Amino acid sequence: MSKRTPLYWINPRFRLNFPSFSVEWHLCDICDLELNELYDKERLVYGYGMNCIHAIVREGNSGLDFLYTNQTKFENIRVQKWLRETIRDHIVLRAKKVLPQRLHELESLHNLYANGIVVKKLRKGILGQCTHSNYIRLSPIIVIFPNRLMDVVILHEMAHLKYHHHRKSFWNYLSMLIGEDAEQQNKIQDMVVSKYWDFYMFLMK
């Protein structure tokens, strides 16, 4: 595989379907694309002539609808770069809306409050952090986790508001927050995330 060949190909067979963000594909002809430009929706357009793709942004950045034609050349490396970066940028925008909202819901539910939240790309392998000043940092990638897994990541960092370590008292408290054995859940999370980690990193690079 050459350095320029993508690790994953993004085309109409590419699936990204999560409760907070999804991608859908719609085959159109050139006339349909030209007509769709009249619609008053946020959109991004790649290409020239016959090799054209439109990305329509759903309300609240909940996902993207890609409109393409039979002439769209998905094997084009520049097309692939545009698709990946478009998806990545809108995952980040969605995360900046969804993750603070969900954190505040969980704060109210558990009467446990952080001093603030930052959604940003973190070091490799890190999904969340809680600082000693009780600010929570969350990786935007968790917005495309299943809801339960996303909540567990957030609650893990919230538990650090009370226990700034990973000793037994921390795991007992987190178990209470998530309603199950936290250490066992952490092992399951690690297995699930590691299975798809290369895919997550490909999207977010």
VENKAJO-V375858 format. One record per residue. N is the residue number from 1. PHI is phi in whole degrees, 0 to 359 (* if undefined). PSI is psi in radians with two decimals (none if undefined). Layout:
n->(N,N)
phi->(PHI,PHI)
psi->(PSI,PSI)
This chain:
n->(1,2,3,4,5,6,7,8,9,10,11,12,13,14,15,16,17,18,19,20,21,22,23,24,25,26,27,28,29,30,31,32,33,34,35,36,37,38,39,40,41,42,43,44,45,46,47,48,49,50,51,52,53,54,55,56,57,58,59,60,61,62,63,64,65,66,67,68,69,70,71,72,73,74,75,76,77,78,79,80,81,82,83,84,85,86,87,88,89,90,91,92,93,94,95,96,97,98,99,100,101,102,103,104,105,106,107,108,109,110,111,112,113,114,115,116,117,118,119,120,121,122,123,124,125,126,127,128,129,130,131,132,133,134,135,136,137,138,139,140,141,142,143,144,145,146,147,148,149,150,151,152,153,154,155,156,157,158,159,160,161,162,163,164,165,166,167,168,169,170,171,172,173,174,175,176,177,178,179,180,181,182,183,184,185,186,187,188,189,190,191,192,193,194,195,196,197,198,199,200,201,202,203,204,205)
phi->(*,286,297,271,281,297,293,229,266,260,204,300,271,285,245,216,222,232,304,264,200,213,236,230,241,222,282,228,260,302,298,298,298,295,292,296,295,282,289,274,225,292,213,237,232,244,110,209,58,279,269,227,227,250,248,264,272,287,306,71,55,283,166,232,249,266,256,218,237,295,269,294,262,290,281,289,297,292,298,299,297,297,298,297,292,295,297,303,297,277,297,297,299,294,298,291,266,285,293,299,298,290,302,295,297,290,299,295,295,254,52,220,238,273,278,168,224,233,255,202,294,252,302,306,87,259,260,199,215,236,280,291,268,66,261,256,247,232,287,298,297,290,290,255,275,304,307,298,292,299,297,297,298,296,294,302,290,296,297,289,297,258,231,272,196,240,279,303,298,297,295,295,292,295,302,294,293,268,79,200,297,290,294,292,297,295,295,296,301,300,293,294,295,297,298,249,299,300,293,301,293,300,294,264,291)
psi->(2.23,2.84,-0.44,-0.18,2.21,2.62,-0.62,2.50,2.28,2.00,-3.07,-0.19,-0.13,2.20,2.29,1.77,1.68,2.79,-0.61,-0.26,2.35,2.81,2.31,2.69,2.48,2.01,2.22,2.95,3.00,-0.70,-0.71,-0.72,-0.74,-0.68,-0.67,-0.40,-0.30,-0.33,2.44,1.28,2.66,2.26,2.73,2.54,2.33,2.51,-3.08,2.62,-2.23,-0.41,1.42,2.43,2.39,2.37,1.97,2.19,2.16,2.77,2.32,0.31,0.62,-0.12,-3.09,2.45,2.02,2.18,2.24,2.99,3.03,-0.31,-0.10,2.23,1.56,-0.28,-0.14,2.18,-0.61,-0.65,-0.78,-0.74,-0.76,-0.76,-0.84,-0.78,-0.60,-0.80,-0.83,-0.85,-0.61,-0.44,-0.78,-0.78,-0.72,-0.72,-0.66,-0.30,-0.83,-0.77,-0.79,-0.69,-0.77,-0.66,-0.80,-0.62,-0.77,-0.58,-0.83,-0.67,-0.69,0.03,0.86,2.02,2.35,2.88,-0.19,2.98,2.45,2.26,1.99,2.77,2.25,3.09,2.72,2.26,-0.09,2.18,-0.44,2.79,2.61,2.10,2.92,-0.31,0.22,0.63,2.41,2.29,2.33,2.41,2.36,-0.37,-0.43,-0.18,-0.32,0.37,2.76,2.60,-0.75,-0.75,-0.67,-0.77,-0.70,-0.71,-0.80,-0.79,-0.57,-0.81,-0.60,-0.62,-0.50,-0.25,-0.49,-0.62,1.88,0.91,-3.12,0.60,3.13,-0.67,-0.63,-0.87,-0.61,-0.72,-0.74,-0.65,-0.69,-0.70,-0.73,-0.20,0.38,3.03,1.98,-0.66,-0.69,-0.73,-0.62,-0.67,-0.73,-0.77,-0.79,-0.69,-0.75,-0.84,-0.74,-0.57,-0.62,0.17,-0.74,-0.66,-0.79,-0.79,-0.61,-0.80,-0.66,-0.03,none)
